[in-house]
Amino acid sequence: MEWLIKQQDAPRRVICLNNLKKCWLLRPRPRPRARARARARARARARVFEHEHEHRSPT
């Protein structure tokens, strides 16, 4: 009897797994381009910081 219940439950479980997989695939990933842009911004900030140090009067 238990075996029968398990057999009936199996298709539902498979559907659930497929839905999870679909959600995972459709989930908006962090875009690599955005990450590159953030890295470029950090680099620009570092450059500005260096220039500030250069122009400061050595007192």
C-alpha distances in whole Angstrom, upper triangle without the diagonal:
4,5,5,7,9,10,11,13,15,17,18,19,21,23,23,25,27,28,29,31,33,34,35,37,39,39,43,44,48,50,52,55,55,55,58,60,59,60,63,64,64,66,68,68,69,72,73,73,75,78,78,79,81,83,84,87,87,89
4,5,5,6,9,10,11,12,16,16,16,18,21,21,22,24,26,26,28,30,31,32,34,36,37,40,41,44,47,49,52,52,51,54,56,56,57,60,60,60,63,65,65,66,69,70,70,72,74,75,75,78,80,80,83,84,85
4,5,5,6,9,10,11,14,15,15,17,19,20,21,23,25,25,27,29,30,31,33,35,36,40,40,44,46,48,51,51,50,53,55,55,56,59,60,59,62,64,64,65,68,69,69,71,74,74,75,77,79,80,83,83,85
4,5,5,6,9,10,12,14,15,16,18,19,21,22,24,25,27,28,30,31,33,34,36,39,40,44,46,48,51,51,51,54,56,55,57,60,60,60,63,65,65,66,69,70,70,72,75,75,76,78,80,81,84,84,86
4,5,5,6,9,11,12,12,15,16,17,19,21,22,23,25,26,28,29,31,32,33,37,38,42,44,46,49,49,49,52,54,53,54,57,58,58,60,63,63,64,66,68,68,70,72,73,74,76,78,78,82,82,83
4,5,5,6,10,10,10,12,15,15,16,18,20,20,22,24,25,26,28,30,31,35,36,39,41,43,46,46,46,49,51,50,51,55,55,55,57,60,60,61,64,65,65,67,69,70,71,73,75,75,79,79,81
4,5,5,8,10,10,11,14,15,16,18,20,21,22,24,25,26,28,30,31,35,36,39,41,43,46,47,46,49,51,51,52,55,56,56,58,60,61,62,64,66,66,68,70,71,72,74,76,77,80,80,82
4,6,7,8,10,11,12,14,16,17,18,20,22,23,24,26,27,29,30,34,35,39,41,43,46,46,46,49,51,50,52,55,55,56,58,60,60,62,64,66,66,68,70,71,72,74,76,76,80,80,82
4,6,6,6,9,10,11,13,15,16,17,19,20,21,23,25,26,27,31,32,36,38,40,43,43,43,46,48,47,49,52,52,52,55,57,57,58,61,62,62,64,67,67,68,71,72,73,76,77,78
4,5,5,6,9,10,11,12,14,15,17,19,20,21,23,24,26,30,31,34,36,38,41,41,41,44,46,46,47,50,51,51,53,55,56,57,59,61,61,63,65,66,67,69,71,71,75,76,77
4,5,5,6,9,10,11,12,14,15,16,18,20,21,22,24,28,29,33,35,37,40,40,40,43,45,45,46,49,50,50,52,54,55,56,58,60,60,62,64,65,66,69,70,71,75,75,77
4,5,5,6,9,10,11,12,14,15,17,18,20,21,22,26,28,31,33,36,39,38,39,42,43,43,45,47,48,48,51,53,53,54,57,58,58,61,63,63,65,67,69,69,73,73,75
4,5,5,6,9,10,11,12,14,15,17,18,20,21,25,26,29,32,34,37,37,37,40,41,41,42,45,46,46,48,51,51,52,55,56,56,58,61,61,62,64,66,67,70,71,72
4,5,5,6,9,10,11,12,14,15,16,18,20,24,25,28,30,32,35,35,35,38,40,40,41,44,45,45,47,50,50,51,54,55,55,57,60,60,62,64,65,66,70,70,72
4,5,5,6,9,10,10,12,14,15,16,18,22,23,27,29,31,34,34,34,37,39,39,40,43,44,44,47,49,49,50,53,54,55,57,59,60,61,63,65,65,69,70,72
4,5,5,6,9,10,11,12,14,15,16,20,22,25,27,30,33,32,32,36,37,37,38,41,42,42,45,47,47,48,51,52,52,54,57,57,58,61,62,63,67,67,69
4,5,5,6,9,10,10,12,14,15,19,20,23,26,28,31,31,30,33,35,35,36,39,40,40,43,45,45,46,49,50,50,52,55,55,57,59,61,61,65,65,67
4,5,5,6,9,10,10,12,14,18,19,23,24,26,29,29,30,32,34,34,36,38,39,40,42,44,45,46,48,50,50,52,54,55,57,58,60,61,65,66,67
4,5,5,6,9,10,10,12,16,17,21,23,26,28,28,29,31,33,33,35,37,38,39,41,43,43,45,47,48,49,51,53,54,55,57,59,60,63,64,66
4,5,5,6,9,10,10,14,15,19,21,24,26,26,26,29,31,31,32,35,36,36,38,40,41,42,44,46,46,48,50,51,52,55,56,57,60,61,63
4,5,5,6,9,10,13,14,18,20,22,25,25,25,28,29,29,31,33,34,35,37,39,40,41,43,45,45,47,49,50,52,53,55,56,60,61,62
4,5,5,6,8,12,13,17,19,21,24,24,24,27,29,29,31,33,34,35,37,39,39,41,43,44,45,47,49,50,52,53,55,56,60,61,63
4,5,5,6,10,12,15,17,20,22,22,23,26,27,27,29,31,32,33,35,37,37,39,41,42,43,45,47,48,49,51,53,54,57,58,60
4,6,5,9,9,13,15,17,20,20,20,23,25,25,26,29,30,30,33,35,35,36,39,40,41,43,45,46,47,49,51,51,55,56,58
4,6,8,9,13,14,16,19,19,20,22,24,24,26,28,29,30,32,34,35,36,38,40,41,42,44,45,47,49,50,51,55,56,58
4,6,8,12,13,16,18,18,19,22,23,24,26,28,29,30,32,33,34,36,38,39,40,42,44,45,47,48,50,51,55,56,58
4,6,10,12,15,17,16,17,20,21,21,23,26,26,27,29,31,31,33,35,36,37,39,41,42,44,46,47,48,52,53,55
4,7,8,12,13,13,14,17,18,18,20,22,23,24,26,28,28,30,32,33,34,36,38,39,41,42,44,45,49,50,52
4,6,9,11,11,11,14,15,16,17,20,20,21,24,25,26,28,30,31,32,34,36,37,38,40,42,43,46,47,49
4,6,9,7,8,11,12,12,14,16,17,18,20,22,22,24,26,27,28,30,32,33,34,36,38,39,43,44,46
4,5,5,7,9,10,11,13,15,16,17,19,20,22,23,25,26,28,29,31,32,34,35,37,38,42,43,46
4,5,5,6,9,10,11,12,14,15,17,18,20,21,23,25,26,27,29,31,32,33,35,37,40,41,44
4,5,5,6,9,10,10,12,14,15,16,18,20,21,23,24,26,27,29,31,32,33,35,39,40,43
4,5,5,6,9,10,10,12,14,15,17,19,20,21,23,25,26,27,29,30,32,33,37,38,41
4,5,5,6,9,10,11,13,14,15,17,19,20,21,23,25,26,28,29,31,32,36,37,39
4,5,5,6,9,10,11,12,14,15,17,19,20,21,23,25,26,27,29,31,34,35,38
4,5,5,6,9,10,10,12,14,15,17,18,20,21,23,25,26,27,29,33,34,37
4,5,5,6,9,10,11,12,14,15,17,19,20,21,23,25,26,27,31,32,35
4,5,5,6,9,10,11,12,14,15,17,19,20,21,23,25,26,30,31,33
4,5,5,6,9,10,11,12,14,15,17,19,20,21,23,25,28,30,32
4,5,5,6,9,10,11,12,14,15,17,19,20,21,23,27,28,30
4,5,5,6,9,10,11,12,14,15,17,19,20,21,25,26,28
4,5,5,6,9,10,11,13,14,16,17,19,20,24,25,28
4,5,5,6,9,10,11,12,14,15,17,19,22,24,26
4,5,5,6,9,10,11,13,14,16,17,20,22,24
4,5,5,6,9,10,11,13,15,16,19,20,23
4,5,5,6,9,10,11,13,14,18,19,22
4,5,5,6,9,10,11,12,16,18,20
4,5,5,6,9,10,11,15,16,18
4,5,5,6,9,10,14,14,17
4,5,5,6,9,12,14,17
4,5,5,6,10,12,14
4,6,5,9,9,12
4,6,8,9,13
4,6,9,12
4,6,9
4,6
4
